[in-house]
Structure formats: C-alpha cells, structure tokens
Amino acid sequence: MVELKKLRFGSELIKRGFAKMQKGGVIMDVVDAKQARIAENAGAVAVMALERVPADIRKEGGVARMADPLKVKEIMRSVSIPVMAKCRIGHFAEAQVLESLGVDMVDESEVLTPADPFRHVDKKKFRVPFVCGARNLGEALRRIHEGAAMIRTKGEAGTGNVVEAVRHQRTMVSEIENLKKMNEKKLKKIAREYMVPVSLVKEVKKMQRLPVVNFAAGGIATPADASLMMQLGSDGVFVGSGIFKSSNPEKRAKAIVDAVAHFNDPKIIGKVSSGLGEAMKGLEIEKLDKKLQERGV
Amino acid sequence: MRIGVLAVQGDVSEHLSIVEKTLKEMKIKGNAVPVKKDLDVDVLIIPGGESTTISKIMKKTGLFDEIKKLDIPVMGTCAGCVLMDRKHLGLMNMGVKRNAFGRQKESFEADIKIKWFRKDYHGVFIRAPIITHVYGECRTLARFENRIVMAQEDNKIALSFHPELTNDTRIHRYFLSLIKNRRDHTNCTKFRTIF
C-alpha cells in the first residue's frame, strides 16, 4: 500500500505536467454553458470561463475583474474538459477564490485590470497551476520564477489582429537563440537584467526553449492565424474573441482545432478555412487607445 | 524498429524523448517517430492529452478505425488509457472512468507497486482516469488505493499515469519487451528480470 508521506499534490511536476497535456490543442474563451459545450464539441482541450470576451471588455471599458463564481461553476458543470479562469495581475485573493472553486488553471491576465502595481501573484504558494502572458524572454522567465506552469504571448486581446502575438513569439525565439552565443559572464549579466536566477537562464540556453509550455494568445481569429503561430513554434493556441465574435462560431471553432492539429499541412488549412463566414471585425494596433500587453511586466 | 507516438494532441515530445532514451538503454536500433497519419510502425504509444480532442481528430482523419484493427503492441497513458477502453478503440477488455480522482487540484504524485517490478514506480497522476474493471484476458498490473491504474492484455498496456513525465524508463522498457519477432528476442526475458 502507498505510504501517505509519499503522496504529493500541487508540485511543480504536477502543475507543469498539466500544461503539457494541453499541447497541440486549442483553449477557447467562453462566457456561458452553451458556448462551453460548443467549444468542447468542436474539440477544444480546455475552456477559459469569462464574464465578457476581451473584445467586449475593450469596447465597454471600466474595471475588468474576475468572473462571477456562479458563472465559473456553471461552466465547470457543463463540460468534462479542463476549465480555466482569469484573475487580475497581482490579485492573489481572486486567485484563491478561483482555486477554491476548483478551476483547473488560473490565467493571471493583463486582459483584466491589474490589481497590484508592484507584484504578480506568488504562484508557488498555490496548488492550482497558473498561466501568464509574456512579450519577451525576460517577462517569461520572471513569471516562471514566480511559479507559472505555462506561458503565453500577450498578443493584443480582443483585436482579432495577430501581429502582436507574432511579435512576442519571434522575440522569444530570437532571444532564446541569442543565449547560445553567451559565455558565463554574459549569462550572469542577462540574468541580472531579467531579474531571475542565472540557473534558469542556463536551463533555457541548454534546452533552447522555455522550460514550460508556451502557447500563442491574443488576436488569433482564423485557422491560418493558428497555423502561423504553431509554425513559429507555439505549443498550442488560445482563442479569445475570435470564435464567438464571428458569424459561425461552431464551424470556426472546429476549423481552428483542425488547423492546430494539422498546422503544417496547407491543404487542410485551406480546406477548413473555406466558407467560414465573417471573421471578427478586428482593430488596427496603431489606432488603439490603450495596449493591454503593456500591463504587468 | 519504428516506435510510433500518436501525434494528434498531447505530450507527444515527452514520449518521443523517453523512447529514445529507452532504446539507447536497451541497445535497440530504432527511432521514435511521431504518427500523424502513417501507421507504418512496429509499436504505437498513445500519449496523454485530452481524450475528447484526440478521439475527435482521429475520427475525422480515419486514424481511429485504422488503430482499432492494429495487432502490434500499443501502450496508452492517461488519455491514451481512456481511448483504449471498450467504449473507444476497444483494444482492451476494460472499462475506464475519466477524471476519476477529481479536477486538477486533486492531481498527485505517488509511489505505486507494479507487478513484475522489483522497486516502486513513481506515478504522476494528472486529472487521471481509473480502470474500473477488467475482464476476459485483461489483467491488472497495478493499483493505487485499491483502484486499478495499470492493466495489460497480451501486447497492449494501459496506464492512468504518466511515465513520460519521469526519467524512469522501466515502463517503456517493459512495453518494448512485448515486441514479438524481434531478432534479439532472447534479450527480452533477460530484461524482464531487471524492471
């Protein structure tokens, strides 16, 4: 029989392992049970339970907070795949509530209004794993050092414009590549600059990738967008407003799942992109009043 | 020797790298290959991931029906275990219950005893399923708190945890020892004693 002292919950292995099971999958934003079921039927690996999708948060303004627990629970009851939910940057009390509700992962997200101007949530204290956004290697490593089990790009949420997610992914890849040429002294310097232990930087240099799963998020609206991000090295894709702000969410959700599964097969991307109906309208980054990605560095 | 890892969704690369490590340890000439549509492999591993997603995509590509007919050794971990049960691919005479321990916060690590294995194995259980019952030729290999977490039927193995998330290659070694017609088959019995 198993000795109880050997039983461990919420370890780094368990948290990072959970994120690894999401690889090659699509995580979809949903606001109610009906949308959650559409996402599950389309083949999503998980859903993100929200009160409003980012496009609406952007439009309506005001302070965006954690979703109503009632809503989160309703969504958790309606599907068998993992359910994630967002808390504000640094708002550990919201994270505690989400953990107690039993969500499978917490997204400490810049899409909500930040709650702490100094710090992010100390994620190592939690049993539930966290995903955090990052625009570059420094941000990613700070979040991982704080205990994030998964990283995602901080593409401009709610714009349907993939350019920022691409910028972040390309930046990350080239910064990891650059580590190859660095000697001990330079690695120490860059670790100081990133404000993380040099051992973490060395680990990334050796692995030539982040030590946790790295997803694309923000502005992904079409199957080709998803394929683009996967070909740039993302492990999977978050789709926010892109699905339920389009004219045919069911069909588009399935198409994006297929696009991620077969991301390097242009024939399949072409096939699933055909006759999808109107994509979400989309916004140009230059014309935005505020950029969400600048929150929480 | 081609060791296929079903590459539809899930922790494919973790299996590929532990297979490479196992091949080296067992001194078997072979490769770990991701399987998207071509099933030209000697054995198949179905990795962890979301079983609903993996089965939906496999059904669309036709892979689902092809795998059903396979008589090569197959190993399924976590989601792979779910997919091997009688309600899905029907590769083993067993029933499986998804997320049997609860949600992610109930995920855990624990040492378990496995039949044939001399020392305990460190099991990593993530939103893990359990094997509710086995029948016919299907046999239980390991239990955790009296629930079946590993079973074998002929050359098929299903487990509800993730050996690919550890560095312990014993389960992969055990699995590869099930390959019949291997030229160095005599070695298999030797390996059997060292798990």
Interface residues (C-beta under 8 A of the other chain):
Chain A: M1 V2 E3 K6 L7 R8 F9 G10 S11 L13 I14 G17 F18 K20 M21 Q22 K23 G24 G25 E40 G43 A44 V45 A46 S80 I81 P82 E99 G102 V103 D104 M105 R127 V128 P129 V257 D258 A261 H262
Chain B: A7 V8 Q9 G10 D11 V12 S13 E14 K36 G48 G49 E50 T52 T53 K56 I57 K60 C78 A79 R98 N99 G102 R103 Q104 K105 E106 S107 F108 E109 A110 D111 I112 V124 I126 R127 F144 E145 H162 L165
